[in-house]
């Protein structure tokens, strides 16, 4: 099984849930057990319609399952 990368600010993750097809988020900060994210468009740019909205996602959801997230763009360590 492939190793799941650490969740770090700047990374872009895609939502695997079929109900949210095409949704991508950029990690803004890590807050204990959650990542604070903003929604981005296909290019990885903050979506202008969602600019002010920040969402918290549990870190254990950042894994490539049907209801998890998959890493799209990594950042240097």
HELIX and SHEET records of a PDB file:
HELIX    1   1 UNK A   18  UNK A   20  5                                   3    
HELIX    2   2 UNK A   48  UNK A   50  5                                   3    
HELIX    3   3 UNK A   59  UNK A   61  5                                   3    
SHEET    1   A 5 UNK A  55  UNK A  58  0                                        
SHEET    2   A 5 UNK A  34  UNK A  40 -1                                        
SHEET    3   A 5 UNK A  24  UNK A  31 -1                                        
SHEET    4   A 5 UNK A  12  UNK A  15 -1                                        
SHEET    5   A 5 UNK A  69  UNK A  73 -1                                        
END                                                                             
